Amino acid sequence: MIDQLKRAYNFNAGPSALPLDVLKKAQEELIDFRGTGMSVMELSHRSAAYEEVHNQAIALLKELLSIPEGYEVLFLQGGASLQFSMIPMNFLNPEQKAAYIMTGSWSEKAFAEAKLFGNPYQAASTKESQYRRIPQFDELQFNADDAYVHLTSNNTIFGTQWRDFPDTGEVPLFGDMSSDILSRPFDVSKFAFIYAGAQKNLGPSGVTVVIARKDLLEKANTNIPTMLKYSTHAKNNSLYNTPPTFGIYMLGEVLNWVKGIGGIHEIEKRNEEKAKLIYDVIDQSNGFYIGHAEQNSRSLMNITFRVKDEELEKKFLAEAKSEGFIGVNGHRSVGGCRASTYNAVPHETCKAFSEFMVHFQQTNQ
Ligand SMILES: *Cc1c(COP(=O)(O)O)cnc(C)c1O
């Protein structure tokens, strides 16, 4: 608790809060990693000590997400943004179609990259409603011969999240889970391919996690650069070239932390409680705070809202800042307010913010 007081109320959207216990452990081990006399950053990526870190992180991710047999876990670089390009480069041919479900800015970016390689089209879009909602399953239109269906599981900027995922049958389902991976249990087997930049729920920036079905990787295009082929990384256990070793070490420690507090079900419970603290204030504010997302599409990770008029909103953001709440401004593209309540954001941080919101309303309405 004492330590907590020195830590910021961090609602940054990404990079974002890391568990204090993980930071402390990293600090403890920084100079002499487990008796090697070297920092983990100074180890060869071919050494036994590093390999253990690497393989343990893969094993823990498989365990925590209950990843079935037949999937590869890869650690890549270039962020989720490089995945927007690598996916169509590997899996979409010029004459082929791919179905993109448009639920926000990140879906748009992914879609734009796919156009460079093939014929992506929109399987559904909620843009006309300012991306306030996730489409219903019966709104999705895709074809049996599409290369894949692509969705964004949590829309970091608009604050919406899929509750459940569609069954796409024989068409491989691809998911950008950058901002909600590991926040709740879900059925990995519905997906052929999952990717996530680490810097929201998994660790520091610099590592991108890919979880992909092996049979899919085997069918990928081959006429592309070595480093951009998934099969290169799969064949080499993500050690084809030098991986971001420190980031992978931190990711492994974040996974250890999740396991230590009780795993993915406990994380989900905590995330629901944290988000509820803030959504309840919005819902009980009689229109003083206006949530952006429709109720049944609300994200447990990014809570987006406006204050009822623009002047008050400016005042709200300024006061939030001076009270020590970091990162509450909405994304530069949409404005408003956003509290990102990722796995490592403590309950107390959300409680303090919800109390600040109540107090601000009482003194300003
Ligand atoms: C943050 C984010 C990205 C971009 O990630 P980078 O690692 O910065 O490339 C992509 N998709 C979603 C859903 C995100 O939240």
The ligand as a MOL file (V3000), in Angstrom:
LIG
                    3D

  0  0  0     0  0            999 V3000
M  V30 BEGIN CTAB
M  V30 COUNTS 15 15 0 0 0
M  V30 BEGIN ATOM
M  V30 1 C -2.3350 -0.3000 -29.9080 0
M  V30 2 C -3.0440 -1.0800 -30.9480 0
M  V30 3 C -2.4860 -1.3420 -32.2080 0
M  V30 4 C -1.1350 -0.7820 -32.6280 0
M  V30 5 O -0.1300 -1.4160 -31.9880 0
M  V30 6 P 1.4200 -1.1010 -32.3000 0
M  V30 7 O 2.0850 -2.1500 -31.4850 0
M  V30 8 O 1.6670 0.3030 -31.8440 0
M  V30 9 O 1.6460 -1.2470 -33.7400 0
M  V30 10 C -3.1930 -2.1220 -33.0910 0
M  V30 11 N -4.4010 -2.6120 -32.7750 0
M  V30 12 C -4.9920 -2.3680 -31.5890 0
M  V30 13 C -6.3350 -2.9420 -31.2950 0
M  V30 14 C -4.3280 -1.5900 -30.6400 0
M  V30 15 O -4.9080 -1.3430 -29.4580 0
M  V30 END ATOM
M  V30 BEGIN BOND
M  V30 1 1 1 2
M  V30 2 1 2 3
M  V30 3 2 2 14
M  V30 4 1 3 4
M  V30 5 2 3 10
M  V30 6 1 4 5
M  V30 7 1 5 6
M  V30 8 2 6 7
M  V30 9 1 6 8
M  V30 10 1 6 9
M  V30 11 1 10 11
M  V30 12 2 11 12
M  V30 13 1 12 13
M  V30 14 1 12 14
M  V30 15 1 14 15
M  V30 END BOND
M  V30 END CTAB
M  END
